[in-house]
Amino acid sequence: MKPAVTVVLATYGRPGTLACAVQSVLLQTMPHWRLLVIGDGCGDETAAAMAPFLSDPRIRYVNLPWRCGEQAQPNSAGMACAQTERIAFLNHDDLWLPSHLEAACRELDKNGADFFIGRSAWVWEGTSSLDTLPPIATVSPPSLNFNKVFLSGFHCVEPVSAWVITRKLAEKVGPWRSSAELFRPPIQDWVLRACRAGARLLTGIGVTSIKFENQWSQQSPQRRYDTSALPQEAVLQAISNPVRLQELSAQLSTLLAKPGAVGHRMDLDVAPITHPDVQRLSKLLVSPSNAAYFLKTGLDSYAWLCAELGLVRGMRWHWALKHRTGEENLTPPRVQQVTQHVAQALREQGWSDDA
């Protein structure tokens, strides 16, 4: 049967979590998918992690000869190369529950929507054993609309692992913009542009993905990409076992009434400026009326405020990259360049429409 969904997975430097993420795709109850893993200038250890999976004709791995330092370029290339009617995304350190793709496609069909954002459980801490699940703090918000996306912090649309979109919407909105162009993160920017393009947003009911944020623990001196894959391995072991999966699903159900991602992460801030007057000004300018103005014109009052305050585009990205990998002053390739490379590699690998 022809694939129904292309799964785009960007990766760099975490082969252990990558293997878990791919395993969670293989566990999907809907088997009609194809998986495109795009390495962001990865080393041999990532190729070794992918090697056992490449005997499956649905899976391809393309490693870029450049370093992007973010998902915007690989995700854009994956969208452009997708030939299926729908496109899903998966972070290399997140996991899907087995029902994710089936539930997303069912809800998109049922509601005539073109942008599904599933509920995701957030893991903030690690674990000491494969047999012990890491504590799950909360789940993502129960419903989304354009105003919420415009007025909230970018975590309201995270993780991208919860997204399934139509290819028509991807073509209408276009590629992700890079962090260097933006004051908002690319993930939030793409959703806002999708809303301007008339996207019909649909939020899932049950939890279908797990987002791992334990790498940001302030108690650990390690950089994010040096941390263990044990939390992912423990959750993967649970979702691979029908009995333990039922137990995990019951645990997740009890969290569905919680209000969303932890605390201030749902707020739209003007980092790193924390002066109360600036924060009050941001609440006045980033308002429902200016959200409506953005829909009409594409002019973002939040971006205007950041520029007036002298902030630098891509500031969050530079900070995160330094803390994740230690890299500074990275110059990513253009999206078109990345897309051309991935498309050529897939042609050479003979990845047909019916793969």
C-alpha positions in Angstrom: 0.0 0.0 0.0 1.2 3.5 -0.8 2.6 5.4 2.2 0.2 7.8 3.8 2.6 9.8 6.0 6.2 11.0 5.6 7.9 11.2 9.0 10.7 13.8 9.1 13.3 13.4 11.9 16.2 15.8 12.2 19.2 14.5 14.3 22.6 15.5 15.6 24.9 13.9 18.1 22.5 11.7 20.2 22.6 8.2 18.6 21.1 6.5 21.7 17.9 8.6 21.8 17.7 8.5 18.0 17.5 4.7 18.0 14.7 4.9 20.6 12.8 7.5 18.5 13.1 5.3 15.4 11.9 2.3 17.4 8.8 4.2 18.4 8.0 4.8 14.7 8.3 1.1 14.0 5.8 0.4 16.8 3.1 2.5 15.1 -0.3 0.7 14.7 -0.6 2.4 11.3 2.2 0.9 9.2 1.8 3.0 6.0 4.5 5.5 6.7 8.0 6.4 5.4 10.7 7.8 7.6 13.3 10.3 6.5 16.1 10.8 9.0 18.3 13.9 8.2 21.6 14.1 10.0 22.8 17.6 10.7 26.5 17.0 9.9 26.5 13.9 12.1 29.5 11.6 12.8 30.0 7.9 12.3 28.2 7.0 15.6 24.9 8.3 14.1 25.4 6.3 10.9 26.1 3.2 13.1 22.9 3.8 15.1 20.8 4.0 11.8 22.4 1.0 10.1 20.2 -1.7 11.7 17.1 0.1 10.5 18.0 0.7 6.9 17.0 -2.8 5.8 13.4 -1.6 6.2 12.5 -0.1 2.7 10.4 2.6 4.4 13.4 4.2 6.1 16.1 6.4 4.7 19.0 8.3 6.3 20.6 11.3 4.6 23.5 13.1 6.4 24.2 16.7 5.5 27.8 17.8 4.7 27.1 21.0 6.7 26.0 21.9 10.2 22.7 23.8 10.6 22.6 23.8 14.4 18.8 23.7 14.4 15.8 21.8 12.8 14.6 24.6 10.5 16.6 23.6 7.5 16.3 19.7 7.8 12.6 20.0 8.6 12.1 22.2 5.5 14.0 19.8 3.3 12.0 16.9 4.6 8.7 18.7 3.9 9.9 19.6 0.4 10.9 16.0 -0.4 7.7 14.4 1.0 5.5 12.8 -1.6 2.8 11.6 0.8 -0.5 13.5 1.5 0.6 14.1 5.1 3.8 14.9 6.9 4.7 14.2 10.6 7.7 15.3 12.6 9.7 13.6 15.4 12.5 15.0 17.5 15.4 12.7 17.9 15.0 12.6 21.7 11.2 12.3 21.8 9.0 9.2 21.5 5.6 8.4 20.0 3.1 6.2 21.6 2.0 3.4 19.2 -1.3 5.1 18.4 0.1 8.5 17.4 -0.1 8.4 13.6 -3.3 6.4 13.5 -5.0 8.8 15.9 -3.7 11.9 14.1 -4.8 10.7 10.7 -8.2 9.6 12.0 -8.9 13.0 13.6 -7.7 14.9 10.5 -10.1 12.9 8.3 -12.9 13.2 10.8 -12.7 17.0 11.2 -11.5 18.1 7.8 -8.5 19.8 9.4 -5.0 20.2 7.9 -2.9 20.7 11.1 -3.0 18.2 14.0 -1.2 19.0 17.2 -1.4 16.1 19.6 -1.2 16.1 23.4 2.3 15.5 24.6 3.5 14.4 28.0 6.6 16.2 29.3 9.4 14.5 31.1 11.6 16.8 33.2 13.8 14.4 35.1 15.8 11.3 34.5 15.6 7.8 35.8 18.1 5.4 37.4 16.8 2.2 35.9 15.3 0.7 32.7 12.5 -0.7 34.9 11.6 2.7 36.4 9.8 5.3 34.3 11.0 8.9 34.7 8.5 11.1 36.4 6.1 12.8 33.9 5.4 16.3 35.0 2.5 17.5 32.9 0.9 17.4 29.4 0.6 20.1 26.7 -2.4 22.4 26.6 -5.9 20.9 25.8 -6.8 23.3 23.0 -5.1 25.8 20.7 -6.2 28.6 18.5 -4.4 31.4 16.8 -4.7 33.9 19.6 -3.2 31.5 22.1 -0.3 30.8 19.8 0.3 34.5 19.2 0.1 35.5 22.8 1.9 32.6 24.5 5.4 31.4 24.7 6.6 28.9 22.0 6.1 25.9 24.3 2.4 26.1 23.6 3.0 24.5 20.2 5.8 22.1 21.3 6.9 19.6 20.6 7.0 19.3 16.8 6.8 15.6 17.5 3.1 16.1 18.1 2.5 17.6 14.7 0.9 16.0 11.6 0.2 18.4 8.7 -1.1 18.0 5.2 1.4 18.4 2.3 -0.9 21.0 0.8 -0.5 23.1 3.9 3.2 22.7 3.9 3.4 23.9 0.3 1.1 26.8 1.1 3.1 28.0 4.1 6.6 27.2 2.8 9.8 26.3 4.5 10.7 27.0 8.1 12.6 30.2 8.6 15.9 30.0 10.3 16.4 31.3 13.9 18.9 33.9 12.6 15.9 35.6 10.8 13.6 35.7 13.8 12.9 37.0 17.3 10.3 34.2 17.9 11.6 30.6 17.6 11.1 28.9 14.1 8.5 26.4 15.5 6.2 29.2 16.7 6.8 31.3 13.6 5.8 28.5 11.3 2.5 28.0 13.2 1.7 31.7 13.0 2.4 31.7 9.3 0.2 28.6 8.9 -2.6 30.4 10.7 -2.3 33.4 8.3 -2.5 30.9 5.5 -5.8 29.7 6.8 -4.7 26.5 8.6 -7.4 24.6 10.4 -5.8 23.7 13.7 -6.9 20.6 15.6 -5.7 19.6 19.0 -5.7 15.9 20.0 -7.6 14.5 22.9 -5.3 11.8 24.4 -1.6 11.9 24.9 0.2 10.3 21.9 3.8 11.6 22.3 6.4 12.0 25.0 8.7 15.1 25.1 11.9 14.8 27.1 13.3 17.9 28.7 15.3 16.3 31.5 18.5 17.3 29.7 18.0 20.8 30.9 18.3 19.9 34.6 20.2 22.6 36.5 21.7 19.8 38.6 23.7 18.4 35.8 27.0 20.0 34.6 26.7 18.1 31.3 25.8 19.7 28.0 22.5 18.5 26.6 24.0 16.3 23.9 26.2 14.5 26.5 23.3 13.2 28.6 22.2 9.6 28.8 19.4 8.0 26.7 18.2 6.0 29.8 14.9 7.9 30.2 14.0 7.3 26.6 15.1 3.7 26.8 12.9 3.2 29.9 9.8 4.7 28.3 10.4 2.8 25.1 10.6 -0.5 27.1 7.3 0.4 28.6 5.5 1.2 25.4 6.9 -2.0 23.8 5.1 -4.1 26.4 1.3 -4.2 26.1 0.7 -4.5 29.8 3.1 -1.7 30.8 1.7 0.4 27.9 -1.7 0.2 29.5 -0.3 1.2 32.9 1.5 4.2 31.2 -1.6 5.2 29.4 -3.6 5.2 32.6 -0.9 7.4 34.3 -1.0 9.8 31.4 -4.8 10.0 31.5 -4.6 11.4 35.0 -2.5 14.3 33.8 -4.9 15.4 31.1 -6.7 17.9 33.4 -3.4 19.8 34.1 -3.2 23.3 32.5 -0.2 22.9 30.2 3.6 23.1 30.2 5.2 24.0 33.4 4.9 27.5 34.8 6.6 30.4 33.0 7.4 28.4 29.9 3.9 29.1 28.7 4.4 32.8 29.0 5.7 35.1 26.2 8.7 36.9 27.6 11.2 39.4 26.2 14.3 37.5 27.2 16.8 38.4 28.5 15.1 41.7 29.6 13.3 41.1 32.9 12.5 44.6 33.9 8.9 44.8 35.1 8.2 47.9 32.9 9.3 46.0 29.8 7.3 43.0 30.7 4.2 45.2 31.2 4.8 46.9 27.9 5.0 43.5 26.1 1.6 42.6 27.5 0.2 45.8 26.1 1.7 45.4 22.7 1.3 41.7 22.2 -2.4 41.8 22.5 -5.5 40.3 20.9 -6.0 43.4 18.8 -2.4 43.1 17.5 -2.9 39.4 16.9 -5.8 40.3 14.6 -3.5 42.9 12.9 -0.9 40.2 12.4 -3.4 38.0 10.6 -4.2 40.9 8.2 -0.7 42.2 7.6 1.9 39.7 8.8 3.4 42.4 11.1 4.3 41.0 14.5 4.1 43.5 17.4 6.4 41.1 19.4 9.1 41.3 16.8 8.7 45.1 16.7 9.1 45.3 20.4 12.2 43.1 20.4 13.8 45.3 17.7 13.0 48.5 19.5 14.7 47.1 22.7 17.8 46.4 20.7 17.6 42.6 20.9 19.2 40.4 18.3 17.5 38.0 15.9 18.4 34.4 16.7 19.5 35.3 20.3 17.7 32.4 21.8 19.2 30.0 19.2 22.7 31.2 19.9 22.2 30.7 23.6 20.7 27.3 23.3 23.3 26.1 20.8 26.2 27.1 23.1 24.6 25.3 26.0 23.7 22.2 24.0 26.9 21.6 22.0 29.3 24.4 22.9 29.2 25.8 19.3 29.4 29.5 18.6 29.3 31.7 15.5 27.7 29.0 13.4 26.7 30.0 9.8 24.0 27.5 8.6 23.5 26.7 4.9 20.5 28.0 3.0 17.3 26.0 3.1 17.4 25.6 -0.7 20.9 24.2 -0.5 19.9 21.6 2.1 16.7 20.7 0.2 18.7 20.1 -3.0 21.2 17.9 -1.2 18.5 15.8 0.4 16.5 15.4 -2.8 19.6 14.3 -4.7 20.6 11.8 -2.0 17.1 10.3 -2.0 17.2 9.9 -5.8 20.5 8.1 -5.6 19.0 5.8 -2.9 16.1 5.0 -5.2 13.4 6.1 -2.8 10.3 5.8 -4.9 6.7 7.0 -4.3 5.7 3.5 -3.3 8.6 2.8 -0.9 
